[in-house]
Amino acid sequence: MPDDRSRLALHLDLIRWNRPAGWLLLLWPTLSALWIAADGFPGWHLLVVFVCGTILMRSAGCCVNDVADRDFDRHVKRTASRPVTSGAVSVRAALALGALLALLAFGLVLTTTPAAILLSFAALAITLLYPYAKRVVSMPQAVLGVAFSFGIPMAFAAVLGGSAWSLEAIDAAVPPHAWGLLLGNLFWVLAYDTAYAMVDRDDDLKIGMKTSAITLGRFDVAVVMACHALHLLLWAVLGRLLGLGTIYLLAVGVAALLAAWFYTLIRQRTREGCFKAFRLNHWLGAVLFAGVALDLLIR
């Protein structure tokens, strides 16, 4: 029976506490949307809600994912020692922790607007759907792309939403350019999560898991780079249409240089290079957020 200290360490490992890349990839586009929606600093309340909510929901998603994949993960080198797969944390305990974290995140959303609250149910449904999409969808990274981009419309809804509880209220609070930013971000998720899937391709082929890396085959690197290009192009165009200027465009340029560096990491398709590209991709999102925030600050 593990003591309290080792039990805490196991649960922290379950939610990837020492591997922040996952929640940072989710956080940066959400914060960019929050700043754009608010036309600058959105206030401490919304900043705390979205930072803490992002970390909580990413952690809850890890619990659900590890329970759903527990029988597959044991056959993959990188995931065989995960707490649920190894039996160190029970399925019941993992689901209980995931539910608690999701409830805490929902409590934060309740302090915002009805439109954001309604959207949070859709976000939760997509989060729960993703682990099972890998069984039936040839490009499950697209499902993850929607899940990891849903903070964008939620940010707009939290800033611009009124007091009405209706689909019309969501439509009024989330303008078309918010959905355009979501689409662009979906391409970014496809890029970095395909690189991530390339790490496990050999193992996934053996166990019958569906991933974009397997579906794309020899076109994997080309599609990753095309997705990076589409992401940056869409965000550059939308940023200009929204009045963002030189600083933002410089940030897009720096992000493009980062994407070019990631190409050098994945072009040989080595496990180490592909995993490094995934692990460092959050810096691309951080650069775009810095460009948004600084550009709005000097207006």
C-alpha positions as CSV (number, residue, x, y, z in Angstrom):
1,M,0.0,0.0,0.0
2,P,1.6,3.3,-1.1
3,D,2.0,6.0,1.5
4,D,0.4,9.5,1.1
5,R,3.6,10.9,-0.4
6,S,4.0,8.2,-3.1
7,R,0.2,8.3,-3.8
8,L,0.5,12.1,-4.4
9,A,3.4,11.5,-6.7
10,L,1.5,9.0,-8.7
11,H,-1.5,11.3,-9.1
12,L,0.8,14.2,-10.1
13,D,2.3,11.8,-12.7
14,L,-1.2,10.9,-13.9
15,I,-2.0,14.5,-14.7
16,R,1.5,15.1,-16.2
17,W,2.3,17.8,-13.6
18,N,6.0,17.7,-14.5
19,R,5.3,17.9,-18.2
20,P,3.6,21.3,-18.8
21,A,3.9,21.2,-22.6
22,G,0.3,19.9,-22.9
23,W,-1.5,22.6,-21.0
24,L,0.8,25.3,-22.4
25,L,-0.2,24.3,-25.9
26,L,-3.8,24.7,-24.8
27,L,-3.2,27.9,-22.9
28,W,-1.4,30.2,-25.4
29,P,-4.1,30.4,-28.1
30,T,-6.8,30.8,-25.4
31,L,-5.0,33.8,-23.9
32,S,-4.5,35.2,-27.4
33,A,-8.2,35.0,-28.0
34,L,-8.9,36.5,-24.5
35,W,-6.7,39.5,-25.3
36,I,-8.2,40.0,-28.8
37,A,-11.8,39.7,-27.4
38,A,-11.1,42.3,-24.7
39,D,-9.0,44.5,-27.0
40,G,-6.2,44.3,-24.4
41,F,-5.7,43.0,-20.9
42,P,-9.0,41.2,-20.0
43,G,-8.7,41.8,-16.2
44,W,-7.4,39.5,-13.4
45,H,-10.7,37.6,-12.9
46,L,-10.8,36.2,-16.5
47,L,-7.1,35.7,-16.6
48,V,-7.2,33.5,-13.5
49,V,-10.4,31.7,-14.7
50,F,-8.8,30.7,-18.0
51,V,-5.3,29.9,-16.8
52,C,-6.5,27.7,-13.9
53,G,-9.4,26.3,-16.0
54,T,-6.9,25.3,-18.8
55,I,-4.7,23.5,-16.3
56,L,-7.6,21.8,-14.6
57,M,-9.2,20.6,-17.8
58,R,-6.0,19.4,-19.4
59,S,-5.3,17.4,-16.2
60,A,-8.9,16.0,-16.2
61,G,-8.4,15.0,-19.9
62,C,-5.2,13.1,-19.0
63,C,-7.2,11.1,-16.4
64,V,-9.8,10.1,-19.0
65,N,-7.3,9.5,-21.7
66,D,-5.2,7.1,-19.5
67,V,-8.3,5.2,-18.4
68,A,-9.5,4.8,-22.0
69,D,-6.1,3.8,-23.3
70,R,-4.9,1.6,-20.4
71,D,-5.0,-1.6,-22.5
72,F,-3.2,0.0,-25.4
73,D,-0.6,2.0,-23.5
74,R,1.0,-1.2,-22.1
75,H,2.2,-2.0,-25.6
76,V,3.8,1.4,-26.3
77,K,7.3,2.0,-25.1
78,R,6.6,5.6,-24.1
79,T,3.4,5.0,-22.1
80,A,3.8,1.5,-20.6
81,S,4.7,2.9,-17.2
82,R,1.8,5.4,-16.9
83,P,0.1,5.0,-13.5
84,V,-3.2,3.6,-14.7
85,T,-1.6,1.3,-17.2
86,S,0.9,-0.1,-14.7
87,G,-1.9,-0.5,-12.1
88,A,-0.3,1.9,-9.6
89,V,-3.5,4.0,-9.8
90,S,-6.9,2.3,-10.1
91,V,-9.4,3.2,-12.8
92,R,-11.9,4.3,-10.2
93,A,-9.3,6.6,-8.5
94,A,-8.3,8.1,-11.9
95,L,-11.9,8.8,-12.9
96,A,-12.7,10.3,-9.5
97,L,-9.7,12.6,-9.8
98,G,-10.7,13.6,-13.4
99,A,-14.3,14.3,-12.3
100,L,-13.1,16.4,-9.4
101,L,-10.8,18.5,-11.6
102,A,-13.5,19.0,-14.2
103,L,-15.9,20.1,-11.5
104,L,-13.4,22.6,-10.2
105,A,-12.9,23.9,-13.8
106,F,-16.7,24.2,-14.2
107,G,-16.9,26.1,-11.0
108,L,-14.6,28.7,-12.5
109,V,-16.6,28.9,-15.7
110,L,-19.8,29.6,-13.6
111,T,-18.2,32.9,-12.6
112,T,-18.3,34.1,-16.2
113,T,-21.3,34.3,-18.6
114,P,-24.1,32.0,-19.7
115,A,-22.7,31.8,-23.2
116,A,-19.3,30.6,-21.9
117,I,-21.1,28.1,-19.5
118,L,-23.1,26.7,-22.4
119,L,-20.0,26.3,-24.5
120,S,-18.2,24.5,-21.7
121,F,-20.6,21.6,-22.0
122,A,-19.6,21.2,-25.7
123,A,-15.9,21.5,-24.7
124,L,-16.4,18.7,-22.1
125,A,-18.1,16.4,-24.6
126,I,-15.3,16.8,-27.1
127,T,-12.7,16.1,-24.3
128,L,-14.5,12.9,-23.4
129,L,-14.9,11.9,-27.1
130,Y,-11.2,12.2,-28.1
131,P,-9.7,9.1,-26.4
132,Y,-12.3,6.9,-28.2
133,A,-11.9,8.7,-31.5
134,K,-8.5,6.9,-31.9
135,R,-10.4,3.6,-32.4
136,V,-12.5,4.7,-35.3
137,V,-11.3,8.0,-36.9
138,S,-8.3,7.8,-39.2
139,M,-7.3,11.4,-38.2
140,P,-8.1,11.6,-34.5
141,Q,-5.8,14.5,-34.2
142,A,-8.5,16.6,-35.8
143,V,-10.8,15.8,-32.9
144,L,-8.1,16.8,-30.5
145,G,-7.7,20.0,-32.6
146,V,-11.2,21.0,-31.8
147,A,-10.8,20.1,-28.1
148,F,-7.6,22.1,-27.8
149,S,-9.0,25.1,-29.7
150,F,-12.3,25.4,-27.9
151,G,-10.9,27.8,-25.4
152,I,-10.9,30.4,-28.2
153,P,-14.7,30.7,-28.5
154,M,-15.1,30.3,-24.8
155,A,-12.8,33.3,-24.3
156,F,-14.8,35.5,-26.6
157,A,-18.0,34.3,-24.9
158,A,-16.6,35.1,-21.4
159,V,-15.6,38.7,-22.5
160,L,-18.5,39.6,-24.9
161,G,-21.4,37.4,-23.6
162,G,-24.4,38.9,-22.0
163,S,-26.9,37.5,-19.4
164,A,-29.1,35.5,-21.8
165,W,-29.2,31.7,-21.8
166,S,-29.6,30.8,-25.5
167,L,-27.9,29.7,-28.6
168,E,-28.5,33.2,-30.0
169,A,-26.5,34.6,-27.0
170,I,-23.6,32.4,-28.1
171,D,-23.9,33.5,-31.7
172,A,-23.8,37.2,-30.5
173,A,-20.9,36.7,-28.2
174,V,-18.7,34.6,-30.5
175,P,-18.0,36.6,-33.8
176,P,-17.0,34.9,-37.0
177,H,-13.4,35.7,-36.6
178,A,-13.3,33.7,-33.3
179,W,-14.3,30.6,-35.3
180,G,-11.6,31.6,-37.9
181,L,-9.0,31.6,-35.1
182,L,-10.3,28.2,-34.0
183,L,-9.9,26.8,-37.5
184,G,-6.3,28.2,-37.7
185,N,-5.5,26.8,-34.3
186,L,-6.9,23.4,-35.4
187,F,-4.2,23.3,-38.1
188,W,-1.5,24.0,-35.5
189,V,-2.8,21.1,-33.3
190,L,-2.7,18.8,-36.4
191,A,0.9,19.8,-36.9
192,Y,2.3,19.3,-33.4
193,D,0.1,16.2,-32.6
194,T,1.0,14.5,-35.8
195,A,4.7,15.0,-34.9
196,Y,3.8,13.5,-31.5
197,A,2.1,10.5,-33.2
198,M,5.2,10.0,-35.3
199,V,7.0,9.1,-32.0
200,D,4.8,6.1,-31.4
201,R,4.0,5.1,-35.0
202,D,5.7,1.7,-34.9
203,D,3.9,0.7,-31.7
204,D,0.6,2.1,-32.8
205,L,0.8,0.0,-36.0
206,K,1.2,-3.2,-34.0
207,I,-1.8,-2.6,-31.7
208,G,-4.1,-1.2,-34.4
209,M,-4.4,2.4,-33.1
210,K,-5.4,5.0,-35.6
211,T,-3.3,8.2,-35.9
212,S,-2.6,10.9,-38.4
213,A,1.0,9.7,-38.6
214,I,-0.1,6.3,-39.8
215,T,-2.8,7.7,-42.1
216,L,-0.5,10.2,-43.8
217,G,2.3,7.7,-44.2
218,R,5.3,9.1,-46.2
219,F,3.5,12.5,-46.5
220,D,3.5,13.0,-42.7
221,V,6.3,15.6,-42.7
222,A,4.9,17.5,-45.7
223,V,1.4,17.7,-44.1
224,V,2.8,18.8,-40.7
225,M,4.6,21.7,-42.4
226,A,1.5,22.5,-44.5
227,C,-0.6,22.7,-41.4
228,H,2.0,25.0,-39.8
229,A,1.8,27.2,-42.8
230,L,-2.0,27.3,-42.8
231,H,-2.1,28.1,-39.1
232,L,0.2,31.0,-39.4
233,L,-1.4,32.3,-42.6
234,L,-4.9,32.3,-41.1
235,W,-3.8,33.9,-37.9
236,A,-1.8,36.5,-39.8
237,V,-4.7,37.4,-42.0
238,L,-7.2,37.5,-39.2
239,G,-4.9,39.5,-37.0
240,R,-4.5,42.2,-39.7
241,L,-8.3,42.3,-40.3
242,L,-8.7,42.8,-36.6
243,G,-6.2,45.8,-36.6
244,L,-3.1,44.1,-35.2
245,G,0.0,45.7,-36.7
246,T,3.7,45.4,-37.1
247,I,4.6,43.8,-33.8
248,Y,2.1,41.1,-34.3
249,L,3.3,40.4,-37.9
250,L,6.9,40.2,-36.5
251,A,5.7,37.7,-34.0
252,V,4.1,35.6,-36.8
253,G,7.5,35.8,-38.6
254,V,9.3,34.5,-35.5
255,A,6.7,31.7,-35.2
256,A,7.4,30.8,-38.9
257,L,11.1,30.5,-38.0
258,L,10.3,28.2,-35.1
259,A,8.1,26.1,-37.5
260,A,11.1,25.8,-39.8
261,W,13.3,24.7,-36.9
262,F,10.7,22.0,-36.1
263,Y,11.0,20.8,-39.6
264,T,14.7,20.1,-39.1
265,L,13.7,18.0,-36.0
266,I,11.1,15.8,-37.7
267,R,12.4,15.4,-41.2
268,Q,14.4,12.3,-40.3
269,R,11.4,10.9,-38.4
270,T,13.4,9.9,-35.3
271,R,11.6,9.4,-32.0
272,E,13.8,11.9,-30.3
273,G,13.5,14.6,-32.9
274,C,9.7,14.2,-33.2
275,F,9.2,14.2,-29.5
276,K,11.4,17.3,-29.1
277,A,9.4,19.1,-31.8
278,F,6.2,18.3,-30.0
279,R,7.6,19.3,-26.6
280,L,8.9,22.7,-27.7
281,N,5.9,23.6,-30.0
282,H,4.3,25.6,-27.2
283,W,6.9,28.3,-27.8
284,L,5.3,29.0,-31.1
285,G,2.0,29.7,-29.3
286,A,3.8,31.8,-26.7
287,V,5.4,34.0,-29.4
288,L,2.0,34.6,-31.1
289,F,0.4,35.5,-27.7
290,A,3.3,37.9,-27.0
291,G,2.7,39.5,-30.4
292,V,-1.0,39.9,-29.7
293,A,-0.5,41.3,-26.2
294,L,2.3,43.7,-27.1
295,D,0.6,45.0,-30.2
296,L,-2.6,45.7,-28.3
297,L,-0.6,47.3,-25.5
298,I,1.0,50.0,-27.7
299,R,-2.1,51.0,-29.6
